[in-house]
Amino acid sequence: MTIKSTTRRAVLVAGAAAAALSATRAGFAQSQGYPNKTVRILVGFAPGGIVDTLGRLLADRLQRQMGQPFVVENRPGAGANLATGLVARAKGNPYTLLLGSSGPLAVSPTTEADLGYDPLVDLIPITIMAKTPLVMVVPANSPYQDLQGLMQGMKKATQEVLYPTPGVGSPQLLAQEAFRQRVGFPAAPVHYNGSAPAVTAVVVGEFPFTIENPLLVLGQIKAGKLRALAVTSKQRAPLLPDVPTMSEAGLEGFEAGGWYGLVAPAGIPPEIVNQLHAETVTALKEPEFARRIADMASPNVTSTPEEFKAFIASETQKWRSVLLAAKQKPR
């Protein structure tokens, strides 16, 4: 090897090391002063829903705790994939965050052919914030008094059973398709534009059952228009303490529902990840914040960034299996 080539290699190595050191110093400097300007929290839905409400509650608390403005920016579209994609493409930018949800983070990677982002690669999970259980309900005049009776009745179906959903890709649809697969009966969804008309259709007896958000059926349950058979969470729902879980009612291990959490673009400094995690967990423990989440039938939960990433991976695999099996079901 010549002296010239050795010198050239040394220069290249030194240059690479200097660049790495510069990037490290820049990241450290950025994390030391974070935040020093407005932080956006993107929400992929219109104002008023649970994701928007969680985002605004969190933004208010983080602004108080961290001393800089945190503002919610609603970017609805494509089932929240639009907002999720915007954050995924903001690599290394800790001033653009996302209040993420189960659909774009764990379902869309299977349902969308060209999503444009990989949640497990292009995003850094910070912490889960809340999980929303669902509840299986039947009309008040239904012959099915419990989950076992409903499952036995469905197994006897000779024709395709129809059930209502609030839309394609919704947790309600996924839960009902998973239920159909576990029990083993022919069924197909009827999609409505939202939960309200879907619930009304069950109340008037157009469908034998549905699985819905407890908040959206609680009034009809209390009024005696719907009968609750089971909730889809591991533990009983605080709003429906007398209603058994699916496991307790006879469908062991069945769990479904929506979930929500804070995520950031990939490439932000680890110090900022840890800072955002600590501040978000502190906000979630604030009594009024916890009460507001509980009022939405979504008891708050927290996780480490690593736990949240593992959870997204497991949910992605779980619903991918359900969706692929749905495509292959006999007609």
C-alpha positions in Angstrom: 0.0 0.0 0.0 1.4 3.4 -0.9 1.8 6.3 1.5 -0.6 8.3 -0.7 -3.4 5.7 -0.4 -2.8 5.3 3.3 -3.0 9.1 3.8 -6.2 9.3 1.7 -7.8 6.5 3.8 -6.8 8.2 7.0 -8.4 11.5 5.8 -11.6 9.7 4.9 -11.8 7.9 8.2 -11.1 11.2 10.0 -13.8 12.9 8.0 -16.4 10.3 8.7 -15.6 10.4 12.4 -15.8 14.2 12.4 -19.2 14.0 10.7 -20.5 11.5 13.2 -19.2 13.6 16.1 -20.8 16.7 14.6 -24.2 14.9 14.2 -23.9 13.6 17.8 -23.1 17.1 19.1 -26.0 18.6 17.1 -28.4 16.0 18.5 -27.1 16.6 22.0 -27.5 20.3 21.6 -31.0 19.9 20.3 -32.0 17.7 23.1 -30.4 20.0 25.7 -32.7 22.9 24.7 -35.8 20.9 23.9 -38.3 22.3 23.4 -37.4 25.9 22.4 -40.3 26.6 20.1 -43.8 25.4 19.3 -44.4 21.6 19.1 -47.1 20.3 16.8 -49.1 17.2 17.7 -50.8 16.0 14.5 -54.2 14.3 14.8 -55.5 12.3 11.9 -59.2 12.9 12.6 -61.6 15.8 12.7 -62.1 17.7 16.0 -64.4 16.2 18.6 -63.5 12.5 18.6 -61.5 10.6 21.2 -58.1 11.0 19.4 -58.6 14.7 19.1 -59.7 15.0 22.7 -56.7 13.0 23.9 -54.4 15.2 21.8 -55.7 18.4 23.2 -55.6 17.2 26.8 -52.0 16.1 26.3 -51.0 19.3 24.5 -52.4 21.4 27.4 -50.5 19.4 30.0 -47.2 19.3 28.1 -47.3 23.0 27.5 -47.7 23.6 31.2 -44.9 21.2 32.1 -42.4 22.0 29.4 -42.9 25.7 29.1 -43.4 25.9 25.3 -46.6 25.9 23.2 -47.9 22.5 22.2 -50.6 22.8 19.6 -52.9 20.2 18.0 -53.1 20.2 14.3 -56.0 18.2 12.8 -55.1 16.5 9.5 -58.0 14.2 8.7 -57.9 12.0 5.7 -57.4 8.4 4.5 -58.3 6.9 7.9 -55.6 8.9 9.6 -53.0 7.6 7.3 -52.4 11.1 6.0 -51.3 12.6 9.3 -49.4 9.5 10.2 -47.5 9.7 6.9 -46.7 13.3 7.4 -45.1 12.6 10.8 -43.3 9.5 9.4 -41.7 11.7 6.8 -40.6 14.3 9.3 -37.5 12.2 10.2 -35.4 13.6 13.0 -37.9 16.4 13.8 -39.0 16.3 17.4 -41.3 19.3 16.9 -43.7 17.3 14.8 -45.4 14.5 16.9 -48.5 12.3 16.3 -51.3 11.2 18.5 -51.4 7.8 16.9 -54.2 5.2 16.9 -54.6 1.5 16.2 -55.9 1.8 12.6 -53.0 3.6 10.8 -50.3 2.0 13.1 -51.4 -1.6 13.1 -54.1 -2.2 10.5 -53.2 0.0 7.5 -49.9 -1.8 6.9 -52.0 -4.8 5.9 -55.0 -3.1 4.3 -53.1 -0.5 2.2 -51.0 -1.7 -0.7 -48.9 1.4 -0.9 -49.0 3.0 2.5 -45.7 5.0 2.1 -44.5 4.4 5.6 -43.6 1.6 8.0 -44.8 2.4 11.5 -42.1 0.2 13.1 -39.3 1.8 11.0 -40.3 5.4 10.4 -41.8 6.2 13.8 -40.7 6.0 17.4 -43.4 5.0 19.8 -43.3 7.1 23.0 -46.0 5.6 25.2 -49.5 4.1 25.0 -52.0 6.5 26.5 -55.4 4.7 26.5 -57.2 1.6 25.3 -60.9 1.5 24.5 -62.7 -1.8 25.1 -65.7 -2.7 23.0 -68.9 -4.4 24.1 -71.0 -7.1 22.4 -74.7 -6.1 22.4 -77.9 -7.7 21.0 -81.4 -6.2 20.7 -83.5 -6.2 23.8 -85.9 -8.7 22.3 -83.1 -11.1 21.2 -83.4 -14.7 22.2 -79.8 -14.7 23.2 -79.3 -14.0 26.9 -75.6 -14.5 27.1 -72.5 -15.0 24.9 -72.7 -18.8 24.9 -76.3 -18.6 23.6 -75.3 -16.2 20.8 -72.4 -18.4 19.8 -74.5 -21.5 19.7 -77.2 -19.7 17.6 -74.6 -18.4 15.1 -73.1 -21.8 14.7 -76.5 -23.0 13.5 -76.8 -20.3 10.8 -77.3 -21.8 7.4 -77.1 -18.4 5.6 -74.6 -15.6 5.9 -75.3 -13.5 9.0 -75.1 -9.8 8.5 -73.7 -7.4 11.1 -73.2 -3.6 11.1 -70.0 -1.7 11.4 -69.1 2.1 11.5 -66.7 1.7 8.6 -63.9 -0.2 6.9 -60.9 -0.7 9.1 -62.6 0.2 12.3 -61.9 -1.7 15.5 -65.5 -2.7 15.6 -65.3 -4.4 12.2 -62.1 -6.2 13.1 -63.5 -7.3 16.4 -66.6 -8.8 14.8 -64.6 -10.5 12.0 -62.3 -12.0 14.7 -65.4 -13.2 16.6 -66.8 -14.8 13.4 -63.6 -16.6 12.8 -63.3 -17.8 16.4 -66.9 -19.1 16.6 -67.0 -20.3 13.0 -70.1 -19.2 11.1 -70.8 -17.5 7.8 -71.1 -13.7 8.1 -70.5 -10.4 6.3 -70.3 -6.8 7.4 -72.7 -4.0 6.4 -70.8 -0.7 6.6 -72.4 2.4 7.9 -71.2 6.0 7.9 -70.3 6.0 11.6 -71.5 4.2 14.7 -74.8 6.0 15.4 -76.7 4.5 12.4 -75.1 1.1 13.0 -76.3 1.1 16.6 -79.8 2.2 15.6 -80.0 -0.7 13.2 -79.3 -3.1 16.0 -81.8 -1.4 18.4 -84.6 -1.9 15.8 -83.7 -5.5 15.2 -82.2 -5.3 11.7 -79.1 -7.2 12.9 -78.6 -9.9 15.6 -75.6 -8.3 17.2 -72.8 -5.8 17.0 -69.6 -5.0 18.9 -69.4 -1.3 19.8 -67.7 1.4 21.9 -69.4 1.2 25.4 -70.0 5.0 25.4 -72.0 4.8 22.2 -74.4 2.0 23.5 -74.5 2.8 27.2 -77.7 4.9 27.0 -79.5 2.1 25.0 -78.3 -0.5 27.5 -79.6 1.5 30.5 -82.9 2.2 28.6 -83.4 -1.5 28.1 -83.1 -1.2 24.3 -79.9 -3.3 24.0 -78.5 -6.2 26.1 -74.8 -6.3 26.8 -73.3 -9.8 26.7 -69.6 -9.3 27.1 -66.7 -6.7 26.9 -63.7 -7.3 24.7 -61.0 -6.2 27.2 -58.9 -8.4 29.6 -60.6 -6.8 32.6 -64.2 -5.7 33.0 -65.0 -2.2 31.8 -65.6 0.4 34.6 -68.7 1.7 32.9 -70.2 -1.8 32.7 -68.9 -3.6 35.9 -71.6 -6.3 35.8 -70.8 -7.3 32.2 -68.3 -10.2 31.9 -65.3 -10.2 29.7 -65.3 -12.3 26.5 -63.0 -14.8 28.3 -65.3 -15.0 31.3 -68.3 -15.4 29.1 -66.8 -18.4 27.2 -64.4 -17.1 24.5 -61.1 -17.6 26.1 -58.3 -15.1 25.3 -60.5 -12.9 23.0 -59.4 -9.2 23.2 -60.0 -6.4 20.8 -60.5 -2.6 20.8 -59.0 0.7 19.9 -55.9 2.2 21.4 -54.0 5.4 21.2 -50.5 6.7 22.0 -47.9 9.4 21.4 -45.4 8.7 18.6 -42.5 10.7 17.1 -40.6 10.6 13.8 -37.6 8.2 13.6 -34.2 9.8 14.1 -34.9 12.1 17.0 -32.3 12.0 19.8 -32.8 9.3 22.5 -32.7 12.0 25.1 -35.8 13.6 23.6 -37.6 10.3 23.4 -36.9 9.7 27.1 -38.0 13.3 27.9 -41.2 13.0 26.0 -42.0 9.7 27.6 -41.4 11.0 31.1 -43.5 14.2 30.6 -46.3 12.3 29.0 -46.5 9.7 31.8 -46.5 12.6 34.3 -49.4 14.2 32.4 -51.4 10.9 32.3 -51.1 10.6 36.1 -52.6 14.0 36.6 -56.0 13.3 38.3 -58.2 15.5 36.0 -56.5 14.0 32.9 -57.1 10.5 34.2 -60.7 11.3 35.0 -61.4 12.7 31.5 -60.0 9.6 29.9 -62.0 7.3 32.1 -65.2 9.3 31.2 -64.5 8.3 27.6 -64.6 4.6 28.6 -60.9 4.4 27.9 -58.9 3.9 31.1 -55.4 5.3 30.6 -52.4 3.0 30.4 -48.7 3.7 30.0 -45.8 1.8 28.6 -42.1 2.3 27.9 -41.2 3.1 24.3 -39.9 -0.4 23.8 -43.1 -2.0 25.2 -45.2 0.2 22.9 -43.2 -0.8 19.9 -43.6 -4.5 20.8 -47.3 -3.9 21.3 -47.7 -2.3 17.8 -45.8 -5.3 16.3 -48.0 -7.8 18.0 -51.2 -6.0 17.1 -50.1 -5.7 13.5 -49.5 -9.4 13.3 -52.7 -10.2 15.1 -54.9 -8.2 12.7 -53.0 -9.2 9.7 -53.9 -12.8 10.4 -57.6 -11.9 10.9 -57.7 -9.8 7.7 -55.9 -12.5 5.6 -58.3 -15.2 6.9 -61.2 -12.9 6.1 -60.1 -12.8 2.4 -60.0 -16.6 2.3 -63.3 -17.3 3.9 -65.8 -19.4 1.9 -68.9 -17.7 0.5 
